[in-house]
Amino acid sequence: MSASDEMTMKERNEKICEDYRDGYSISQVAKRYGISTTWVLALLRKNNIKTRPAGNPHNKKKDA
């Protein structure tokens, strides 16, 4: 993996966290990036981002 590939992965991970903080659900983020919900959850935990309960009204984004 080259440095540019690593930067791309870092940027993508930051965008995933940002999307979740902006109100997308874990499943919406997973679908949007073509990854598993387990992976999204692990990434959020790794970045110390508190997750919302499923069905939370703060999961307000309708489109992924």
C-alpha positions in Angstrom: 0.0 0.0 0.0 1.5 3.3 -1.0 1.4 6.6 1.0 -1.2 7.9 -1.4 -3.4 4.8 -0.8 -3.0 5.2 2.9 -4.0 8.9 2.8 -7.1 8.0 0.7 -8.1 5.4 3.3 -7.6 7.9 6.1 -9.7 10.5 4.3 -12.4 8.0 3.7 -12.4 7.0 7.3 -12.7 10.6 8.4 -15.6 11.1 6.0 -17.4 8.0 7.3 -17.1 9.4 10.9 -18.3 12.8 9.7 -21.3 11.3 7.9 -22.3 9.4 11.1 -21.9 12.6 13.2 -24.0 14.4 10.6 -26.9 12.1 11.3 -26.6 9.1 8.9 -27.2 5.7 10.6 -24.6 3.1 10.8 -26.4 1.0 8.1 -26.7 4.1 5.8 -23.0 4.8 6.2 -22.2 1.1 5.5 -24.3 1.1 2.4 -23.0 4.4 1.2 -19.3 3.2 1.3 -19.9 -0.5 0.5 -18.7 -1.8 3.8 -20.2 -3.8 6.6 -22.1 -2.3 9.5 -19.6 -4.1 11.8 -16.7 -2.3 10.1 -18.5 1.1 10.5 -19.1 0.4 14.2 -15.5 -0.6 14.8 -14.3 2.5 13.0 -16.6 4.7 15.2 -15.4 3.0 18.3 -11.7 3.3 17.3 -12.3 7.1 16.9 -14.1 7.4 20.2 -17.4 8.4 18.6 -20.4 7.6 20.8 -23.1 5.7 18.9 -26.8 6.3 18.9 -29.4 3.7 19.7 -31.0 2.1 16.7 -34.1 3.9 15.7 -33.0 7.1 17.4 -34.7 10.2 16.0 -31.2 11.7 15.5 -30.8 9.2 12.6 -32.5 11.8 10.4 -30.9 11.4 7.0 -33.2 9.6 4.6 -30.8 9.0 1.7 -27.5 7.2 1.9 
